[in-house]
């Protein structure tokens, strides 16, 4: 039986970024943007560069910008694990390039 909600974990190499129940996850992969809802088929995808958004089970939305990594979806359990090489909240400023003096 399919899960009624997603159980999402978003992690980066140095921290846990976000976790909790969700109704929808949208992410950009190297093959395009996909959305994952409860009951989605199992999936393993390579993340591209772009927005990652999570619609929480209570209606709140979280927005991130991710680059590189992967996403795993377990169909029966509704577990979604996103391991991003680089991730920040969408409203956080981009890192400034460092230039030599």
N, C-alpha and C positions, 0 to 999 in steps of 0.2 A: 504494500500500500504506500502511495506517495505521501511525503510529508506535507503538512498544511502551511508551513512557513519555512523559509530558509534559515539556516544557522551559519552566519558569515563570520569569517576571521580574516582580517587583513593584516599582514605583517611585512616588515621591512627587515633588512639584515641586522639592524641595531635596536629594533623596538616592535612592540605590538601596537599597531596603528588604530584599529577599531575592531570590535567584535560585538555581535548581538543578533537578535532576530530581525529578519527582513522579509519584505514581500517581493522585492525586485532588485536585481543587481545589473547595472549596465556598465560595460567595459569595452575598451578598444583593444582588439587583438591585432596580430600582424596580418590577418585576413579580413579585417573590418570590425565594425561594432556589433556586439551581441547583447542580448538581454536574457537574464536567467530568472525564471519564476519557479515557485514550488512545482514539483513534478517534472522538471527538466530532465532530459536524458543525461546519463553520465558524459562528462566532457573533460578533456585536458587541452588547454589552449595557451599559446605563447602571447604574452602581453605586448602590445605595441606602445606607442607614445600617445597619450591623450587622456581625456576625462574618464574617471571611474566614479560612478555614483551608486549610492545605496539608499533605497527607500525603506526606512525602518518599518517594522510591523505596526508601530503606533502612529505612522504618518509622517514622521520627521525624515528629512533627507540630509545625507552627508555627501559632500562633493570633494573629490581628490583629483590630483593630476599625477598619473603614474607613467613610468618609463621602464620597460623591460621587466622580465619576470614571467610568472605563469599563474594560471588559474585552474583549479580542479573542482569539478562538480560531481558529487555523489548523488545519483538520482533518487534512490530509495530513502535516504536519510535527510536529504535537503541540505547537506553540508557543503558549503562553498568556502574554499581556502584560496586566498590570493596572496602570493608571495611576490612582492614588487622589489626590483633592484633599486629604484629610486621613487619615492612618493612624498607628496606634501598636500596639505589642504589646498583646495582650489583658490582660496583667497590669500594664501601666503605668497609673498613676492618670490619671484624666481631668483636663484642664486646669481650674484653678480660675477661676471667673468673676472678672473684675476689677471692683471697685466704686469709685466716686468717693468721696473723703472729704468 
